[in-house]
């Protein structure tokens, strides 16, 4: 299965300004630290949010889990670490992601394949 997501970076920036605790609910500590070390943190958080949504789509998940159960681990290439219900849904599958961003948009693709 394949999942894809696209997000306007400004939209996430505005949401984080309006709801300061949103970042804690959606992103792991490691994801927040990675983004905070960059010139425009919201750009990197937006790419991670898009990756989380792409993984949700690739795994066919619906409610009952938290986006923090899907963690984007920095590296070349970035990888995904799953826990909780997301890990259960991915049992027996490998999940690969690809992230990209421009000045205004962040996007991600996830592929979930049987191992």
Secondary structure, 3 states (H helix, E strand, C coil): CEEEEEEEHHHHHHHHHHCCCHHHHHCCHHHHHHHHCCCCHHHHHHHHHHHHHHHHHHHCCCCCCCHHHEEEECCCCCEEEECHHHHHHCCCEEEEEEEEECCCEEEEEEEEEEC
